[in-house]
Amino acid sequence: MMAKKWSIGLRPSLAGLIALLSVLLLAGCGGSDNNDNDSSNGGGTPPSSGVEIVGPEGDAISVPSDPADIVAVNATIDLNSTVEYDAATGEISLHFFYKDADGNGISLTKNPVEVRYYVSELALDPSDPTGKDDPGLAWNQLLSERGTPSDPESQLPGLLTVIDGTTGEYRYKFAETVPANSNVIRVTMRARARVSIDGTNYYLVQNANASYDFLQSNAGLPLEASGADMVDTNACNSCHGVRIGSVGHGGGYTEVKSCNNCHNLPYQLPRSDGEGDLAYMVHRIHSAGVFEHLGDFSHVTYPQETTTCEKCHNDQAPNAELAFTNPTRRNCGSCHANVNFETGENHAGGVFTDDTLCSACHQKTGSSINGGIPGNDHKSMIAGSGLAPKPENVSEFNTTITMTPPANGSFYEAGEHPVVTVRLTSNDGGPAANYTAPKDVSGTRDGMLSGANLYVYGPRNDAMPVLTTGSTTDPAWDPATAPTQGHALFTGGTDPLVVTDATGYKYQLSDHIGDLEPGTYMVRFEGNDYGAISDEDYVTASTAVITFQVGQDEVEPKLSGSACLNCHGDTIMHLEGAHPHHQGFDTDGCLACHDGTANYGNYIGNRVHAVHGATLTGDLGPHAGGYDWTHVTFPQDVNNCQICHTNPDADPPVWRTIRPVACAGCHGSDPNSSWVFDDGRGSEAVAASHMILQGADFSDQEQETPGCLVCHGEGQEKDLYKVHGLVNYTIVPEGDD
């Protein structure tokens, strides 16, 4: 058979804060994780032990000398009805398939693939006299066996049987045995391969792992849930990406079920005094806590309220409910580090020396016993813990925006100028809105609004104010000045397009729809009755956003889809302060101010990159005020554009479109260059010098610089697809795991 070409998988290496996790994660899983044999290129001598050949061995895979010739292969492990258990001897055998993304078997005997096998049990907590399950303590590793079948010097202790290497079919019989018991047993397999090219290690196949849960009484029947599956891997991936295992162990462990084999209390007690227990470790890191043994994570910036437990413990996990119904001092204390249960300090319930009575007060429904202590889930704890939304952060009105429909029923065309209508209903029991009242002063709740502003803008992926007085479509607009973004809807004003009456706030859009580029456009309203007196004296504004189509019925895709929600969820931006408005993480709404003019809010393409890139000087906005974003910790490798730009329908991909202002967001801290602002802030190092030399104009949010394409264009040496971590390989230092 013809030898195959080695391929390697996309494996973003995490940066920033989570790189620190590699230290603590390596404390688990058998200590040092660097015992791979990297010298083999797949054609080595046959294994000397630990392998039985009963069928085809499969192909050796040649390694191209040029890494550019390596293409992606996403390895998979199939553990479908694969376990046999001999009750008489305690022997466990695992039947599995190891394949690439195309379904071709990957040879374990002719390629440098290291495999690891773990067996753990889900045991009752022996320290709890009531015998109740405590998933935070219950996993206990029983067996750990590893080896590289193609390397005679690194053989598996058990017996690997090649059933058919061409289809990736194998069986592994553990060398050690497991006594009979009635606990849930988990078998986990992990496999990964890498070779050395010119002394540099390349990961060649995406690290793959899978787990199989069963009862010894019926080992051939995999359990749908172990009984302690409180977090599904997809919840981790939503922020950390599909290679969560890259936090530590070189990406070798990519499933929560794999983590549980080592990151449990019995295994971690002698290694980290228990701090490496998965629940304790994850809670403390995400709450910006400090470990005694594993380091200081107080710098971590979590992308939403840490009290939203359902972000991780959601319906995707079959046993997520246990996180809310089975409280323990250890798991609660992992976030609430200021609570001392032994002394009762900062604990309303006083001294507690075990977990047996925790659920008496901390029930999901919220208990009224013991002085009205709230429930243990943070939805019911809010009222008692001071985490409830402050009344001033609750929008005064529910907002509805409508438009007179287009003549063809789908999209507006030349000659049409629809009317936008905004209607408000009380959201908090306050007075009804008086649409015809003049603009009121802030500080009163009487139905006469102190602010009622309309924004009309688009198209979606290059937004500018349109169809309003002073906008880019107004014949009287002077391009030398910034177009007007917000428009007051009060009667008696100077804007001739305001047609508000007693039935609602209304605005007659101008008759320049025919001048617009076909696409998706937005209308946003923001209004308030009480308004804002100061940072401490305010009520947040009420808002809503709708879209409408111009010139086509096909909806224009968002550059980022809804990827913001993956990390930020339903968090509200700009909620508090002297200019409080109620805007969720929806770019359609953000573009009302953060549009291409950047005449109020910084252009979103620069601001988002500057924040997520944790830059000191990359924020170019006129109202940035010299923002320093270096405190922000991003939960994965920031140079992978696909983390946020997830919309497959966006064409061309944004990383193929070079806009200097967007690039400056991440690359704006080059000390060898400077940019002089016109707002009096003087010279500030904000943009890489080579960008300026190529003609970058940072006052033009839309500029695409042709000179950049010479190096960064498709197929060029510094193709953005490569430099942004989207290539199909990752280089790692020699010996790094």
Rosetta blueprint (number, residue, H / E / L):
1 M L
2 M L
3 A L
4 K E
5 K E
6 W L
7 S L
8 I L
9 G L
10 L L
11 R L
12 P L
13 S L
14 L L
15 A L
16 G H
17 L H
18 I H
19 A H
20 L H
21 L H
22 S H
23 V H
24 L H
25 L H
26 L L
27 A L
28 G L
29 C L
30 G L
31 G L
32 S L
33 D L
34 N L
35 N L
36 D L
37 N L
38 D L
39 S L
40 S L
41 N L
42 G L
43 G L
44 G L
45 T L
46 P L
47 P L
48 S L
49 S L
50 G L
51 V E
52 E E
53 I E
54 V L
55 G L
56 P L
57 E L
58 G L
59 D L
60 A L
61 I E
62 S E
63 V L
64 P L
65 S L
66 D L
67 P H
68 A H
69 D H
70 I L
71 V L
72 A L
73 V L
74 N L
75 A L
76 T E
77 I E
78 D E
79 L L
80 N L
81 S L
82 T L
83 V E
84 E E
85 Y E
86 D E
87 A L
88 A L
89 T L
90 G L
91 E E
92 I E
93 S E
94 L E
95 H E
96 F E
97 F E
98 Y E
99 K E
100 D L
101 A L
102 D L
103 G L
104 N L
105 G E
106 I L
107 S L
108 L L
109 T L
110 K L
111 N L
112 P L
113 V E
114 E E
115 V E
116 R E
117 Y E
118 Y E
119 V E
120 S E
121 E E
122 L E
123 A L
124 L L
125 D L
126 P L
127 S L
128 D L
129 P L
130 T L
131 G L
132 K L
133 D L
134 D L
135 P H
136 G H
137 L H
138 A H
139 W E
140 N E
141 Q E
142 L E
143 L E
144 S E
145 E E
146 R E
147 G E
148 T L
149 P L
150 S L
151 D L
152 P L
153 E L
154 S L
155 Q L
156 L L
157 P L
158 G L
159 L E
160 L E
161 T E
162 V E
163 I E
164 D E
165 G L
166 T L
167 T L
168 G L
169 E E
170 Y E
171 R E
172 Y E
173 K E
174 F L
175 A L
176 E L
177 T L
178 V L
179 P L
180 A L
181 N L
182 S L
183 N L
184 V E
185 I E
186 R E
187 V E
188 T E
189 M E
190 R E
191 A E
192 R E
193 A E
194 R E
195 V E
196 S E
197 I E
198 D L
199 G L
200 T E
201 N E
202 Y E
203 Y E
204 L E
205 V E
206 Q E
207 N E
208 A E
209 N E
210 A E
211 S E
212 Y E
213 D E
214 F E
215 L E
216 Q H
217 S H
218 N H
219 A L
220 G L
221 L L
222 P L
223 L L
224 E L
225 A L
226 S L
227 G L
228 A L
229 D L
230 M L
231 V L
232 D L
233 T H
234 N H
235 A H
236 C H
237 N H
238 S H
239 C H
240 H H
241 G L
242 V L
243 R L
244 I H
245 G H
246 S H
247 V H
248 G L
249 H H
250 G H
251 G H
252 G L
253 Y L
254 T L
255 E L
256 V H
257 K H
258 S H
259 C H
260 N H
261 N L
262 C L
263 H L
264 N L
265 L H
266 P H
267 Y H
268 Q H
269 L H
270 P H
271 R H
272 S H
273 D L
274 G L
275 E L
276 G L
277 D L
278 L H
279 A H
280 Y H
281 M H
282 V H
283 H H
284 R H
285 I H
286 H H
287 S L
288 A L
289 G L
290 V E
291 F L
292 E L
293 H L
294 L L
295 G L
296 D E
297 F L
298 S L
299 H L
300 V L
301 T L
302 Y L
303 P L
304 Q L
305 E L
306 T L
307 T L
308 T L
309 C H
310 E H
311 K H
312 C L
313 H L
314 N L
315 D L
316 Q L
317 A L
318 P L
319 N L
320 A L
321 E L
322 L H
323 A H
324 F H
325 T H
326 N L
327 P L
328 T L
329 R H
330 R H
331 N H
332 C H
333 G H
334 S H
335 C H
336 H L
337 A L
338 N L
339 V L
340 N E
341 F L
342 E L
343 T L
344 G L
345 E E
346 N L
347 H L
348 A L
349 G L
350 G L
351 V L
352 F L
353 T L
354 D L
355 D L
356 T L
357 L L
358 C H
359 S H
360 A H
361 C H
362 H L
363 Q L
364 K L
365 T L
366 G L
367 S L
368 S L
369 I H
370 N H
371 G H
372 G H
373 I L
374 P L
375 G L
376 N L
377 D L
378 H H
379 K H
380 S H
381 M H
382 I H
383 A H
384 G H
385 S H
386 G L
387 L L
388 A L
389 P L
390 K L
391 P H
392 E H
393 N H
394 V L
395 S L
396 E L
397 F E
398 N E
399 T E
400 T E
401 I E
402 T E
403 M E
404 T L
405 P L
406 P L
407 A L
408 N L
409 G L
410 S L
411 F L
412 Y E
413 E L
414 A L
415 G L
416 E L
417 H L
418 P L
419 V E
420 V E
421 T E
422 V E
423 R E
424 L E
425 T E
426 S E
427 N L
428 D L
429 G L
430 G L
431 P L
432 A L
433 A L
434 N L
435 Y L
436 T L
437 A L
438 P L
439 K L
440 D L
441 V L
442 S L
443 G L
444 T L
445 R L
446 D L
447 G L
448 M L
449 L L
450 S L
451 G E
452 A E
453 N E
454 L E
455 Y E
456 V E
457 Y E
458 G E
459 P L
460 R L
461 N L
462 D L
463 A L
464 M E
465 P E
466 V L
467 L L
468 T L
469 T L
470 G L
471 S L
472 T L
473 T L
474 D L
475 P L
476 A L
477 W L
478 D L
479 P L
480 A L
481 T L
482 A L
483 P L
484 T L
485 Q L
486 G L
487 H E
488 A E
489 L L
490 F L
491 T L
492 G L
493 G L
494 T L
495 D L
496 P L
497 L L
498 V E
499 V L
500 T L
501 D E
502 A L
503 T L
504 G E
505 Y E
506 K E
507 Y E
508 Q E
509 L L
510 S L
511 D L
512 H L
513 I H
514 G H
515 D H
516 L L
517 E L
518 P L
519 G E
520 T E
521 Y E
522 M E
523 V E
524 R E
525 F E
526 E E
527 G E
528 N E
529 D L
530 Y L
531 G L
532 A E
533 I L
534 S L
535 D L
536 E L
537 D L
538 Y E
539 V L
540 T L
541 A L
542 S E
543 T E
544 A E
545 V E
546 I E
547 T E
548 F E
549 Q E
550 V E
551 G L
552 Q L
553 D L
554 E L
555 V L
556 E L
557 P L
558 K L
559 L L
560 S L
561 G L
562 S L
563 A L
564 C H
565 L H
566 N H
567 C H
568 H H
569 G L
570 D L
571 T L
572 I E
573 M E
574 H L
575 L L
576 E L
577 G L
578 A L
579 H L
580 P L
581 H L
582 H L
583 Q E
584 G E
585 F L
586 D L
587 T H
588 D H
589 G H
590 C H
591 L L
592 A L
593 C L
594 H L
595 D L
596 G L
597 T L
598 A L
599 N L
600 Y L
601 G L
602 N L
603 Y L
604 I H
605 G H
606 N H
607 R H
608 V H
609 H H
610 A H
611 V H
612 H H
613 G L
614 A L
615 T L
616 L L
617 T L
618 G L
619 D L
620 L L
621 G L
622 P L
623 H L
624 A L
625 G L
626 G L
627 Y L
628 D L
629 W L
630 T L
631 H L
632 V L
633 T L
634 F L
635 P L
636 Q L
637 D L
638 V L
639 N L
640 N L
641 C H
642 Q H
643 I H
644 C L
645 H L
646 T L
647 N L
648 P L
649 D L
650 A L
651 D L
652 P L
653 P L
654 V H
655 W H
656 R H
657 T L
658 I L
659 R L
660 P H
661 V H
662 A H
663 C H
664 A H
665 G H
666 C H
667 H L
668 G L
669 S L
670 D L
671 P L
672 N L
673 S L
674 S L
675 W E
676 V E
677 F L
678 D L
679 D L
680 G L
681 R L
682 G L
683 S E
684 E E
685 A L
686 V L
687 A L
688 A L
689 S H
690 H H
691 M H
692 I H
693 L H
694 Q L
695 G L
696 A L
697 D L
698 F L
699 S L
700 D L
701 Q L
702 E L
703 Q L
704 E L
705 T L
706 P H
707 G H
708 C H
709 L H
710 V H
711 C H
712 H H
713 G L
714 E L
715 G L
716 Q L
717 E L
718 K L
719 D L
720 L H
721 Y H
722 K H
723 V H
724 H L
725 G L
726 L L
727 V L
728 N L
729 Y L
730 T L
731 I E
732 V E
733 P L
734 E L
735 G L
736 D L
737 D L
